């Protein structure tokens, strides 16, 4: 059985089924080297004992001065193939440069797993990172990427197209019969009965573009329309001030963070899910909210700054892709869906079909398997 050393910063709930599925195929040792990433992004710590990973070989490394020094030893362990590579922070750059170089010198195949795409980032950091990215691409045997935009970007960096494999991001949910009753109860408790509900789920930061969603909402005259904003973040106070300025106090509800297991109720009660991200320094690498909304048979609207949009949204079939920072286009798309119940239901069903056909965990595993087989045969 192929032995894989799999280095990743942390483990989130939506990755657990993928990681477990890999252990049925390979002998995998997972190393999670930056558990605080999950806390920064989602307010969730990565414990040493991870629920759901029973039967999986893994280790959560501690950091000292920001560096997971345990990787020095792990890079020299016995394995047939290494998965890893990150340039998201200075510590991860240092670590990746080390363990990838060790694997390369040891002639171990390397599979690079990334989610970058070519957003317009003229920063000095981006320019300085470009040679490092090209080095990692050059020494890798295969590269796994989630979608079309990401593939185009890595081709622009000089990657051989033959060694790029698409491995879609997945976050499939489950629905229990009692969830519908609980959703109805919550909807009544929140005084949302007979309301049309637009849902936003994510961090409240500037690059999520929520300010443009609020501007779009202010253009809609439907008195029964409510926007639920689920999440928290540094931009929350400014967004609440914007709500007051636009006279939307009776149409916008900030729920704060909602536990993952309770998000099902918010998806089920919504009529439409919107992801209004902008390229504020960087774009959104993927946005798994699209996966989740579509699993719950919801129409979706996303901007061109969302990495998953061109792969998951079929324009005018299960939703719309709109230009970033364009509140008018966002408002027009929202109206088309919210004022046509038949279209809303048709789009929701199409969303579910897309998920079932292309964005299940077996699709993710198959993409990974292709990259591994290519890497091993190449060697």
C-alpha positions as CSV (number, residue, x, y, z in Angstrom):
1,X,0.0,0.0,0.0
2,X,1.3,3.4,-1.0
3,X,2.6,5.4,2.1
4,X,1.7,9.1,2.0
5,X,3.0,11.9,4.3
6,X,0.2,14.4,4.1
7,X,1.0,17.9,5.5
8,X,-1.8,20.3,5.9
9,X,-2.3,23.4,8.2
10,X,-5.4,22.2,10.0
11,X,-8.5,20.0,9.7
12,X,-12.0,21.4,9.3
13,X,-15.3,19.5,9.5
14,X,-15.7,19.5,5.8
15,X,-12.3,17.8,5.2
16,X,-12.9,14.9,7.7
17,X,-14.8,12.7,5.2
18,X,-12.1,13.2,2.6
19,X,-9.3,12.4,4.9
20,X,-11.0,9.3,6.2
21,X,-11.7,8.1,2.6
22,X,-8.0,8.4,1.7
23,X,-7.1,6.1,4.6
24,X,-9.2,3.3,3.0
25,X,-7.0,3.5,-0.1
26,X,-3.5,4.5,1.1
27,X,-1.4,4.3,4.2
28,X,-1.6,8.0,5.1
29,X,0.0,9.9,8.0
30,X,-1.5,13.4,8.4
31,X,0.5,16.2,9.9
32,X,-1.5,19.3,10.9
33,X,1.1,22.0,11.4
34,X,-0.9,25.2,12.0
35,X,-4.1,24.5,14.0
36,X,-4.6,28.2,14.8
37,X,-5.6,28.8,11.2
38,X,-9.0,27.2,11.9
39,X,-9.5,29.6,14.9
40,X,-8.6,32.6,12.8
41,X,-11.0,31.7,10.0
42,X,-13.9,30.1,11.9
43,X,-13.3,30.6,15.6
44,X,-12.7,26.8,16.1
45,X,-9.6,25.3,17.7
46,X,-7.8,22.2,16.5
47,X,-7.5,19.9,19.5
48,X,-4.9,17.2,19.7
49,X,-7.7,14.6,19.7
50,X,-9.9,15.4,16.7
51,X,-13.5,14.2,16.7
52,X,-14.3,12.2,13.6
53,X,-10.8,11.1,12.8
54,X,-10.9,7.9,14.9
55,X,-8.9,5.2,13.0
56,X,-6.9,7.8,11.1
57,X,-3.2,8.3,11.8
58,X,-2.5,12.0,12.4
59,X,-0.5,14.3,14.5
60,X,-1.2,18.0,15.5
61,X,2.2,19.8,15.8
62,X,2.8,22.5,18.3
63,X,4.4,25.8,17.1
64,X,7.3,27.7,18.7
65,X,8.0,31.2,17.4
66,X,5.3,30.5,14.7
67,X,7.2,27.4,13.3
68,X,6.1,23.8,13.5
69,X,9.6,22.5,14.3
70,X,8.4,18.9,14.3
71,X,8.4,19.0,10.5
72,X,12.2,18.9,10.5
73,X,12.1,15.2,11.6
74,X,8.9,14.3,9.8
75,X,10.4,15.3,6.4
76,X,13.0,12.5,6.8
77,X,10.5,9.8,7.7
78,X,9.8,6.8,5.5
79,X,7.1,7.5,2.9
80,X,6.5,7.0,-0.9
81,X,4.9,10.3,-1.7
82,X,4.5,13.7,0.0
83,X,1.4,16.0,-0.1
84,X,1.8,19.6,1.0
85,X,3.1,23.0,0.1
86,X,1.9,26.4,1.4
87,X,2.8,30.1,0.9
88,X,-0.1,31.5,3.0
89,X,2.2,32.8,5.8
90,X,5.9,33.3,6.5
91,X,6.1,30.3,8.9
92,X,4.4,28.1,6.3
93,X,6.7,29.4,3.5
94,X,9.7,28.5,5.6
95,X,8.4,25.1,6.5
96,X,7.2,24.3,2.9
97,X,10.5,25.3,1.4
98,X,12.3,23.0,3.8
99,X,10.2,19.8,3.6
100,X,9.5,20.1,-0.1
101,X,13.3,20.5,-0.8
102,X,14.0,17.5,1.4
103,X,11.5,15.4,-0.4
104,X,12.8,16.6,-3.8
105,X,16.4,15.7,-2.8
106,X,15.2,12.3,-1.6
107,X,13.5,11.8,-5.0
108,X,10.1,11.4,-3.4
109,X,7.1,12.4,-5.6
110,X,5.4,15.6,-4.4
111,X,1.8,16.5,-4.8
112,X,1.1,20.2,-4.4
113,X,-2.4,21.0,-3.1
114,X,-3.4,24.7,-3.6
115,X,-6.5,26.9,-4.0
116,X,-5.0,30.0,-5.5
117,X,-6.2,31.7,-8.6
118,X,-5.2,34.9,-10.5
119,X,-6.9,37.7,-8.7
120,X,-5.5,41.1,-9.2
121,X,-3.0,41.4,-6.4
122,X,-0.2,44.0,-7.3
123,X,1.3,43.9,-3.8
124,X,5.0,43.5,-3.1
125,X,4.2,40.3,-1.2
126,X,2.6,38.8,-4.3
127,X,5.6,39.7,-6.5
128,X,8.1,38.3,-4.1
129,X,6.2,35.0,-3.8
130,X,6.1,34.4,-7.5
131,X,9.6,32.8,-7.8
132,X,8.8,30.6,-4.8
133,X,5.5,29.5,-6.3
134,X,7.3,28.6,-9.6
135,X,9.9,26.6,-7.7
136,X,7.2,24.6,-5.9
137,X,5.4,24.0,-9.1
138,X,8.6,22.9,-10.8
139,X,9.6,20.3,-8.2
140,X,6.1,18.9,-7.8
141,X,5.2,15.7,-9.6
142,X,1.5,16.7,-9.7
143,X,-0.7,19.5,-8.6
144,X,-4.3,19.2,-7.3
145,X,-6.6,22.2,-7.7
146,X,-10.3,22.7,-7.0
147,X,-11.4,24.4,-10.2
148,X,-11.1,26.1,-13.6
149,X,-9.8,29.5,-12.4
150,X,-7.1,27.8,-10.3
151,X,-6.0,25.7,-13.3
152,X,-5.7,28.8,-15.5
153,X,-3.6,30.5,-12.8
154,X,-1.1,27.6,-12.4
155,X,-0.8,27.3,-16.2
156,X,0.1,31.1,-16.2
157,X,2.9,30.3,-13.7
158,X,4.4,27.8,-16.1
159,X,2.9,24.5,-14.9
160,X,2.8,21.6,-17.3
161,X,-0.9,21.0,-18.0
162,X,-0.4,17.3,-17.8
163,X,0.4,17.3,-14.1
164,X,-2.6,19.4,-13.1
165,X,-5.6,17.4,-11.7
166,X,-8.9,18.9,-10.6
167,X,-10.0,17.9,-7.2
168,X,-13.2,19.8,-6.4
169,X,-13.8,21.2,-2.9
170,X,-16.7,19.4,-1.1
171,X,-18.8,20.1,1.9
172,X,-21.9,17.8,1.7
173,X,-24.4,18.2,4.4
174,X,-27.1,15.9,5.9
175,X,-30.8,16.6,6.5
176,X,-32.9,14.8,9.1
177,X,-36.7,14.6,9.0
178,X,-36.9,16.6,12.2
179,X,-34.8,19.4,10.7
180,X,-37.9,20.7,8.8
181,X,-39.9,21.0,12.0
182,X,-37.1,22.7,13.8
183,X,-36.6,25.1,10.9
184,X,-40.3,26.0,11.0
185,X,-40.1,26.6,14.7
186,X,-37.0,28.8,14.4
187,X,-38.6,30.8,11.5
188,X,-41.6,31.5,13.7
189,X,-39.5,32.4,16.7
190,X,-37.6,34.9,14.5
191,X,-40.8,36.4,13.2
192,X,-39.9,35.3,9.7
193,X,-43.1,33.5,8.7
194,X,-44.3,34.5,5.2
195,X,-41.0,36.4,4.6
196,X,-38.8,36.0,1.6
197,X,-35.3,35.3,3.0
198,X,-31.9,36.1,1.5
199,X,-29.0,34.4,3.3
200,X,-25.4,35.4,3.7
201,X,-23.1,33.0,5.5
202,X,-19.4,33.9,6.2
203,X,-17.0,36.1,7.9
204,X,-17.8,39.8,8.3
205,X,-14.7,41.3,6.6
206,X,-14.4,43.8,3.9
207,X,-13.5,41.5,1.0
208,X,-16.7,39.5,1.5
209,X,-18.5,42.4,-0.2
210,X,-21.5,42.5,2.2
211,X,-21.6,46.3,1.8
212,X,-22.6,45.8,-1.8
213,X,-25.3,43.3,-0.9
214,X,-26.7,45.9,1.5
215,X,-26.7,48.5,-1.3
216,X,-28.5,46.0,-3.6
217,X,-31.1,45.2,-0.9
218,X,-31.9,48.9,-0.5
219,X,-33.0,48.9,-4.1
220,X,-35.6,46.2,-3.6
221,X,-39.1,47.4,-2.6
222,X,-40.5,44.1,-1.3
223,X,-41.7,44.8,2.2
224,X,-41.6,41.1,3.1
225,X,-37.9,40.7,2.2
226,X,-35.3,39.9,5.0
227,X,-31.6,39.5,4.8
228,X,-30.0,37.1,7.3
229,X,-26.3,37.8,7.9
230,X,-24.7,34.8,9.6
231,X,-21.2,35.2,11.0
232,X,-19.0,37.7,12.8
233,X,-15.9,39.7,12.1
234,X,-14.0,43.0,12.2
235,X,-16.3,44.7,9.7
236,X,-19.5,44.1,11.7
237,X,-19.8,47.5,13.4
238,X,-19.3,49.3,10.0
239,X,-21.9,47.0,8.4
240,X,-24.4,47.7,11.1
241,X,-23.9,51.5,10.7
242,X,-24.4,51.0,6.9
243,X,-27.7,49.2,7.6
244,X,-28.9,52.3,9.6
245,X,-27.8,54.7,6.9
246,X,-29.7,52.8,4.2
247,X,-32.8,52.5,6.4
248,X,-32.7,48.7,6.4
249,X,-33.0,48.1,10.1
250,X,-36.3,46.2,9.7
251,X,-34.9,44.1,6.8
252,X,-31.5,42.9,8.1
253,X,-30.8,40.5,10.9
254,X,-27.3,39.9,12.2
255,X,-27.3,36.4,13.8
256,X,-23.7,36.2,14.9
257,X,-21.9,32.9,14.6
258,X,-24.1,29.9,14.3
259,X,-22.8,26.4,15.2
260,X,-22.2,24.3,12.0
261,X,-24.7,21.7,13.1
262,X,-27.4,24.4,13.3
263,X,-26.7,26.1,9.9
264,X,-29.0,23.6,8.3
265,X,-32.0,25.5,9.6
266,X,-30.9,28.8,8.1
267,X,-30.2,27.2,4.7
268,X,-33.6,25.4,4.7
269,X,-35.6,28.6,5.6
270,X,-33.8,30.7,3.0
271,X,-35.1,31.5,-0.6
272,X,-31.7,32.5,-2.0
273,X,-28.1,32.4,-0.9
274,X,-25.7,35.2,-2.0
275,X,-21.9,35.3,-2.0
276,X,-21.0,39.0,-2.8
277,X,-17.2,38.7,-2.4
278,X,-14.8,41.3,-3.9
279,X,-11.1,41.3,-4.8
280,X,-9.9,43.3,-1.8
281,X,-6.2,42.5,-2.1
282,X,-7.2,38.8,-2.8
283,X,-10.3,37.1,-4.0
284,X,-12.1,34.2,-2.4
285,X,-10.2,31.0,-3.2
286,X,-13.4,28.9,-3.3
287,X,-16.3,29.6,-0.8
288,X,-17.9,26.3,0.4
289,X,-21.1,28.2,1.2
290,X,-22.0,27.6,-2.4
291,X,-21.6,23.8,-2.0
292,X,-23.8,23.9,1.1
293,X,-26.5,26.1,-0.3
294,X,-26.7,24.1,-3.5
295,X,-26.9,20.8,-1.5
296,X,-30.0,22.3,0.2
297,X,-31.5,23.0,-3.2
298,X,-31.1,26.8,-3.1
299,X,-30.5,29.2,-6.0
300,X,-27.2,31.0,-5.6
301,X,-25.7,34.3,-6.7
302,X,-22.0,35.0,-6.5
303,X,-19.6,37.5,-7.9
304,X,-16.7,36.9,-10.3
305,X,-14.4,37.2,-7.3
306,X,-15.6,33.9,-6.0
307,X,-13.2,31.1,-7.0
308,X,-16.0,28.4,-7.2
309,X,-18.5,30.5,-9.2
310,X,-17.5,29.5,-12.7
311,X,-17.5,25.8,-11.9
312,X,-20.6,25.7,-9.7
313,X,-23.0,28.3,-11.1
314,X,-24.6,27.8,-14.5
315,X,-25.7,31.3,-15.3
316,X,-29.5,31.5,-15.5
317,X,-29.8,27.8,-14.6
318,X,-29.1,27.5,-10.9
319,X,-28.3,31.2,-10.2
320,X,-26.3,34.1,-11.5
321,X,-22.7,35.2,-11.6
322,X,-22.4,39.0,-11.4
323,X,-19.6,41.5,-11.6
324,X,-18.0,42.3,-8.3
325,X,-18.8,45.6,-6.6
326,X,-21.9,45.9,-8.8
327,X,-24.9,46.5,-6.5
328,X,-27.2,47.1,-9.5
329,X,-26.4,43.8,-11.1
330,X,-26.8,42.1,-7.8
331,X,-30.2,43.6,-7.2
332,X,-31.4,42.7,-10.6
333,X,-30.4,39.1,-10.2
334,X,-32.1,38.9,-6.8
335,X,-35.3,40.3,-8.2
336,X,-35.4,37.7,-11.0
337,X,-35.3,34.9,-8.5
338,X,-37.3,36.3,-5.7
339,X,-40.3,37.4,-7.8
340,X,-40.6,34.1,-9.8
341,X,-41.3,31.2,-7.5
342,X,-41.2,28.6,-10.3
343,X,-37.8,29.8,-11.4
344,X,-36.6,29.7,-7.8
345,X,-37.6,26.1,-7.4
346,X,-36.2,25.1,-10.8
347,X,-32.9,26.8,-10.0
348,X,-32.8,25.1,-6.6
349,X,-33.3,21.7,-8.2
350,X,-30.6,22.4,-10.7
351,X,-28.2,23.3,-7.9
352,X,-28.8,20.0,-6.2
353,X,-28.2,18.1,-9.5
354,X,-24.9,19.9,-10.0
355,X,-23.8,18.9,-6.5
356,X,-24.8,15.3,-6.9
357,X,-23.0,15.0,-10.3
358,X,-19.7,16.8,-9.6
359,X,-19.2,17.8,-6.0
360,X,-19.4,14.7,-3.8
361,X,-16.6,13.3,-1.7
362,X,-16.0,10.5,-4.3
363,X,-15.3,13.2,-6.9
364,X,-12.7,14.7,-4.6
365,X,-11.1,11.3,-3.9
366,X,-11.0,10.4,-7.6
367,X,-9.1,13.7,-8.4
368,X,-6.6,12.9,-5.7
369,X,-6.1,9.3,-6.9
370,X,-5.4,10.5,-10.4
371,X,-2.7,12.8,-9.2
372,X,-1.1,10.1,-7.0
373,X,-1.1,7.5,-9.8
374,X,0.4,10.0,-12.2
375,X,3.1,11.0,-9.7
376,X,4.1,7.4,-9.0
377,X,4.1,6.3,-12.6
378,X,6.1,9.3,-13.6
379,X,8.8,8.4,-11.1
